[in-house]
Amino acid sequence: MICQTASKIRRSGARPSVISLAFILLGGVMAGAGMLSALTPGPVFARESGGESGFRLEQNVRSALLMDAASGRVLWSLNPDAKQPIASVTKIMTLILALEALRDGQVSWETPIIGSEHAKSMGGTQIWLEVGEERPFKEMLYSVAVGSANDASVAIAEHLAGSEATFVQRMNEKARELGMNNTRFANATGLPVNGGQEAKEGHYSTARDVALMSRYALTLPWFRDIVSTYEYTVRPEGMRKPVLYSYNRLLRRYPGLDGIKTGFTQEAGYCISASAVRDGLRLIAVVLGAPSRQERDEAVTAMLNWGFRQFTSVQVVEKGAFQRTVRLLRGSPPEVRVVAGEALAITIPRGEKPSFQTELSIRADIQVPLPQGAVVGWLTVRQDGEEIARIPVVTESKVERATVWEIVGRSVKQTVRSLYHQHDH
């Protein structure tokens, strides 16, 4: 619920603008959200180890970061922008491009993916894909997510882009799109390149960028189902039935944890991007460069425990909640109700009263006809004037284009009404 205590409508004439309605948020109720509300990260609550939060990471890791998935806010970080190899955490981007292709209809679950000589040569973790062997796209996705299979990663890359090199170009383009400003990919697997000097020679990322990548990945259809799977059987119809087990042991050890990806090479150390949700609050924890699997897992556990103790999720608006009625001169009907296209939740420190402002902005250049669910504006949450979350505002019903006579009739009524008010005064 939102309690409106003040409103101010701002209009501008010649240039495209928005009609803005401001509210003061007085309270909220606990809710379950955990969605992408704005791609740009919000302000940091607490930074370095031993900083304002009083939280110290006892494990010896190169860098780490804890992010609120709903807003992109960094809740705590340690060397978040240090460039370094990330091993198989790279495969999150491989899965992103694969699932986007599935979402957009470029492939289906059953599309056959064919093994190549190049894919077979990867080594490391693999499903022993033979040259010419065909496996369904779904099976290959799970092989990447659960078994961290390098051969499956490359086979998917080659199918989607023609070659791994072209696929890597797309990976880097997506990284730039997501604001991963300190990331460069050189392959689809995270395997060492250039004699293990990937951090210097072209394959590297940061804790902050991995969190941004993970946050976007969590919004994609099927991603959570895939990365939360602990056990998966490859080639179930054949004699060889290798059972893959996730390298993320926290999937079975940490309540609420449902992904995302681990990684290890000698150069990268033990790495992980993990996601967990409790009482509607979803957190993303990234650890890079841990000296052992145990220290990596202990670091993630400590970060998540601290995050869930310190923060809570408060629902601002439910999906479909009524916001306002918008008049459309050329629409039929001439006005339409607009509602929240998604639920909107914010993350605040426990014990702190919500003190946020929300602003409803409706586009001034809306064109009819409009289908039901058309995005016509945004509901933005700000704190101290800074945007921390945003969701789309959509039409509750469809709007057709009005006839010429309907538009003329409305114009005449408006003119008569104006003249009457002038005479009345």
C-alpha positions in Angstrom: 0.0 0.0 0.0 1.1 3.6 -0.6 -0.3 6.4 1.4 -0.4 9.6 -0.7 0.3 12.7 1.4 1.4 15.1 -1.3 1.1 15.3 -5.0 2.4 17.6 -7.7 1.8 17.4 -11.4 4.5 18.7 -13.6 3.8 19.3 -17.3 6.0 20.6 -20.1 4.9 21.8 -23.5 7.0 21.5 -26.6 9.5 18.8 -25.9 8.6 15.1 -25.0 8.1 15.0 -21.3 6.4 13.0 -18.5 3.5 13.7 -16.2 4.9 13.1 -12.7 3.1 12.3 -9.6 5.1 12.2 -6.3 4.2 10.3 -3.2 5.7 10.0 0.2 6.1 6.4 1.3 5.0 6.0 4.9 5.0 2.2 5.4 5.1 -1.2 3.9 4.6 -4.9 4.5 7.0 -7.8 4.1 6.8 -9.3 0.7 8.4 -11.7 -1.8 10.0 -9.9 -4.6 13.5 -10.4 -6.1 13.3 -9.2 -9.6 15.2 -6.8 -11.8 13.9 -3.3 -11.1 16.7 -1.3 -12.6 19.9 -2.4 -14.4 22.1 0.3 -12.9 23.5 -0.4 -9.5 22.4 1.7 -6.5 24.5 3.3 -3.8 26.6 1.3 -1.5 25.5 0.8 2.1 29.0 -0.3 3.4 32.2 -1.0 1.6 35.5 -2.4 2.7 36.1 -5.1 5.2 35.9 -3.6 8.7 34.1 -0.5 7.3 31.0 1.2 8.5 29.0 -2.0 8.7 31.3 -3.6 11.3 31.3 -6.8 9.2 34.6 -8.4 8.6 35.3 -11.3 6.2 37.6 -13.6 8.0 38.4 -15.7 5.0 41.4 -14.8 2.8 39.9 -14.0 -0.5 41.0 -11.6 -3.3 37.6 -9.8 -3.6 34.0 -10.2 -2.6 30.7 -8.4 -2.9 27.2 -8.7 -1.5 24.4 -7.2 -3.6 20.6 -6.7 -3.2 19.1 -8.4 -6.3 16.0 -6.3 -6.3 17.7 -2.9 -6.6 21.3 -3.7 -7.5 22.5 -2.0 -4.4 25.9 -3.1 -3.1 25.4 -3.9 0.6 29.1 -4.8 1.3 32.2 -5.2 -0.8 36.0 -5.9 -0.6 38.1 -5.0 -3.6 35.0 -5.1 -5.8 36.7 -3.7 -9.0 40.0 -5.7 -9.0 40.4 -7.4 -12.3 41.1 -11.1 -12.1 40.3 -14.4 -13.8 36.9 -15.9 -12.8 37.3 -19.5 -14.1 33.9 -21.2 -14.8 31.9 -18.4 -13.4 32.4 -17.2 -17.0 29.7 -19.7 -18.0 27.0 -17.5 -16.5 27.4 -15.3 -19.6 27.4 -18.4 -21.8 24.1 -19.4 -20.2 22.7 -15.9 -20.6 23.2 -15.9 -24.3 21.9 -19.4 -24.6 18.7 -18.7 -22.7 18.1 -15.4 -24.6 18.3 -17.5 -27.8 15.8 -19.9 -26.3 13.5 -17.1 -25.1 13.6 -15.5 -28.5 12.8 -18.7 -30.4 16.1 -19.1 -32.1 16.4 -22.6 -30.6 14.1 -25.0 -28.7 14.7 -27.4 -25.9 15.0 -30.2 -28.4 17.3 -28.5 -30.9 20.2 -30.9 -31.6 23.6 -29.5 -30.7 26.5 -31.2 -32.5 29.9 -31.9 -31.0 32.9 -30.6 -32.9 36.6 -31.4 -32.8 37.2 -28.0 -31.1 34.6 -28.7 -28.4 36.0 -32.1 -27.7 39.5 -30.7 -27.3 38.6 -28.5 -24.3 39.5 -30.9 -21.5 38.8 -30.0 -17.9 35.3 -30.7 -16.7 33.3 -32.3 -19.5 30.6 -34.7 -20.6 33.0 -36.4 -23.1 31.1 -35.1 -26.1 32.2 -37.0 -29.3 32.8 -35.4 -32.7 29.5 -35.5 -34.5 27.5 -36.5 -31.5 24.1 -34.8 -31.2 22.6 -33.9 -27.9 19.4 -31.8 -27.2 19.9 -28.2 -26.3 18.3 -28.7 -22.9 20.7 -31.4 -22.0 23.7 -29.3 -23.0 22.4 -26.3 -20.9 22.2 -28.5 -17.8 25.6 -29.9 -18.6 27.0 -26.4 -18.5 25.1 -25.3 -15.4 25.3 -28.5 -13.3 28.5 -30.2 -14.6 30.3 -27.1 -15.7 31.1 -29.0 -19.0 33.6 -27.1 -21.1 32.8 -29.2 -24.2 29.1 -28.5 -23.9 29.8 -24.7 -23.5 31.8 -24.6 -26.7 29.3 -26.7 -28.6 26.5 -24.3 -27.6 28.6 -21.3 -28.6 29.4 -22.8 -32.0 25.8 -23.6 -32.7 24.5 -20.2 -31.7 27.2 -18.1 -33.3 29.0 -20.3 -35.9 32.2 -20.2 -33.9 33.4 -19.8 -30.4 35.2 -16.6 -31.4 32.1 -15.0 -32.7 30.2 -16.1 -29.6 32.8 -14.5 -27.4 32.3 -11.2 -29.3 28.6 -11.4 -28.3 29.6 -12.2 -24.7 31.6 -9.0 -24.6 28.8 -7.0 -26.3 26.4 -8.2 -23.6 28.9 -7.4 -20.9 29.0 -3.8 -22.1 25.2 -3.6 -22.3 25.0 -4.7 -18.7 27.5 -2.1 -17.5 30.3 -4.6 -16.8 33.0 -2.0 -17.4 35.9 -4.1 -16.1 35.2 -7.3 -17.9 36.6 -9.0 -21.0 35.9 -12.5 -22.2 38.3 -14.5 -24.3 36.4 -17.8 -24.4 33.1 -19.4 -23.4 34.4 -21.6 -20.7 36.7 -19.6 -18.4 39.7 -21.9 -19.1 43.1 -20.3 -18.8 44.4 -18.5 -21.9 47.8 -17.2 -22.8 49.7 -19.4 -20.5 47.5 -18.5 -17.5 47.9 -14.7 -17.9 44.3 -14.1 -18.7 43.9 -11.4 -16.1 46.5 -9.4 -18.0 46.0 -10.6 -21.6 42.2 -10.6 -22.1 40.0 -12.8 -19.9 39.0 -11.2 -16.7 36.2 -9.7 -14.6 35.5 -8.3 -11.1 33.3 -9.1 -8.2 31.1 -6.1 -9.1 30.7 -7.1 -12.7 30.0 -10.8 -11.8 27.2 -9.6 -9.5 25.7 -7.4 -12.3 25.9 -10.3 -14.7 24.3 -12.6 -12.1 21.5 -10.2 -11.3 20.5 -10.0 -15.0 20.7 -13.7 -15.4 18.3 -14.3 -12.6 15.6 -12.4 -14.6 15.8 -14.8 -17.5 13.2 -17.5 -18.0 14.4 -21.0 -16.8 17.7 -19.7 -15.4 16.9 -20.3 -11.8 15.5 -23.8 -12.5 18.7 -24.7 -14.3 21.3 -23.3 -11.9 19.5 -24.6 -8.8 19.7 -28.2 -10.1 22.1 -30.4 -8.0 22.0 -33.6 -10.0 21.5 -34.3 -13.7 21.8 -37.4 -15.9 23.3 -37.0 -19.4 22.4 -39.5 -22.2 19.6 -41.2 -20.2 18.6 -43.3 -23.1 22.1 -44.8 -23.8 24.5 -47.2 -22.2 26.7 -44.4 -20.9 24.7 -42.5 -18.3 27.1 -40.1 -16.6 25.4 -38.4 -13.6 26.5 -34.8 -13.1 26.6 -33.3 -9.7 26.8 -29.6 -9.1 30.1 -28.3 -7.8 28.1 -25.8 -5.7 27.7 -27.8 -2.5 25.9 -24.9 -0.8 22.8 -25.9 -2.8 22.2 -28.6 -0.3 23.8 -26.9 2.7 22.6 -23.3 2.8 18.8 -22.7 3.3 17.3 -20.6 0.5 20.4 -20.9 -1.8 19.4 -21.6 -5.4 22.5 -21.0 -7.5 24.5 -19.8 -9.3 27.9 -20.9 -10.5 31.3 -22.0 -9.1 34.7 -22.0 -10.7 38.3 -23.0 -10.2 41.6 -22.8 -11.9 45.1 -22.5 -10.5 45.2 -18.9 -11.6 41.7 -17.9 -10.5 41.5 -19.8 -7.3 38.1 -20.8 -6.0 35.3 -18.6 -7.2 31.6 -18.4 -6.8 28.5 -16.3 -7.6 25.8 -17.4 -5.2 22.1 -16.4 -4.9 19.8 -17.0 -1.9 16.3 -15.8 -0.9 14.6 -15.6 2.4 11.3 -13.8 3.3 11.3 -12.2 -0.1 14.8 -10.8 0.2 17.2 -12.1 -2.5 20.9 -11.5 -2.1 23.8 -12.2 -4.5 27.1 -13.0 -3.0 30.3 -13.1 -5.1 33.7 -14.4 -3.9 36.7 -14.5 -6.2 40.2 -15.8 -5.5 39.7 -18.0 -2.4 42.6 -20.3 -1.6 40.3 -23.3 -1.0 36.8 -24.5 -1.6 36.1 -24.5 2.1 37.2 -20.9 2.5 35.1 -19.9 -0.5 32.0 -21.5 0.9 32.6 -20.2 4.4 33.0 -16.6 3.0 29.7 -16.9 1.0 27.9 -18.3 4.1 29.3 -15.4 6.3 28.3 -12.8 3.8 24.7 -14.1 3.3 24.2 -14.6 7.0 25.2 -11.0 7.7 23.0 -9.7 4.8 19.9 -11.6 6.0 20.5 -10.4 9.6 21.0 -6.8 8.6 18.4 -6.2 5.8 14.8 -6.9 5.1 12.5 -6.6 2.0 9.5 -4.2 2.1 6.8 -4.3 -0.5 5.9 -1.0 -2.0 3.4 -2.0 -4.7 1.7 -5.2 -5.6 1.6 -6.3 -9.3 -1.6 -4.9 -10.8 -2.1 -2.3 -8.1 -4.1 0.7 -9.4 -2.0 3.9 -10.0 -4.1 6.4 -11.9 -6.3 7.0 -15.0 -4.7 8.4 -18.1 -6.8 10.4 -20.7 -6.1 9.8 -24.3 -7.6 12.3 -26.8 -7.3 9.9 -29.7 -8.2 6.7 -27.8 -11.3 4.7 -27.7 -12.2 4.6 -24.8 -10.8 8.1 -24.1 -9.2 7.1 -20.8 -7.5 3.9 -19.5 -6.4 2.8 -16.1 -2.7 2.1 -15.7 -1.3 -0.3 -13.1 2.0 -1.6 -11.8 3.4 -4.1 -14.3 5.4 -5.9 -11.6 5.5 -6.1 -7.9 7.9 -3.5 -6.4 9.9 -4.3 -3.3 12.8 -2.3 -1.7 15.5 -3.5 0.7 16.2 -1.5 3.9 18.2 -2.1 7.0 16.2 -4.0 9.7 14.7 -1.7 12.2 14.7 1.3 9.9 11.4 3.0 9.0 10.9 3.3 5.3 11.6 6.9 4.1 11.4 6.6 0.3 9.6 8.7 -2.3 7.9 7.2 -5.3 7.2 8.9 -8.6 4.8 7.9 -11.2 5.8 9.1 -14.7 3.5 8.7 -17.7 4.9 9.2 -21.2 3.6 12.3 -23.0 4.0 10.7 -26.4 1.7 7.7 -26.1 0.3 6.6 -29.4 -2.9 4.6 -29.9 -3.9 1.9 -30.4 -2.5 0.2 -27.3 -2.7 -3.5 -26.4 -3.4 -4.6 -22.9 -0.2 -4.5 -20.9 1.5 -1.8 -23.0 4.2 0.0 -21.1 3.2 3.7 -20.8 5.4 4.9 -18.0 7.4 4.0 -14.9 7.0 3.9 -11.2 10.3 5.0 -9.6 11.4 4.7 -6.0 14.0 7.3 -4.8 15.9 7.8 -1.6 17.4 11.3 -0.9 16.7 12.1 -4.6 18.6 9.1 -5.9 16.8 6.3 -7.9 17.0 2.9 -6.2 14.3 0.9 -8.0 11.9 1.2 -11.0 9.1 -0.9 -12.5 7.0 -0.5 -15.6 3.5 1.0 -15.5 1.2 -0.8 -18.0 -2.4 -0.4 -19.4 -5.0 -2.5 -17.6 -7.0 -2.9 -20.8 -6.5 -2.3 -24.6 -7.3 1.0 -26.2 -8.4 1.3 -29.9 -7.9 4.4 -32.1 -10.9 6.7 -31.9 -12.8 7.7 -35.0 -12.6 11.2 -36.5 -16.1 11.9 -35.3 -15.3 10.8 -31.7 -12.3 13.1 -31.7 -14.3 16.0 -33.0 -17.1 15.4 -30.5 -14.6 15.4 -27.6 -13.0 18.6 -28.9 -16.4 20.3 -29.1 -17.3 19.2 -25.6 -14.0 20.4 -24.2 -14.5 23.8 -25.9 -18.0 24.2 -24.6 -16.8 23.2 -21.1 -14.0 25.8 -21.2 -16.4 28.6 -22.4 -18.9 27.7 -19.6 -16.2 27.9 -16.9 -15.0 31.2 -18.3 -18.6 32.6 -18.2 -19.2 31.2 -14.8 -16.2 33.1 -13.4 
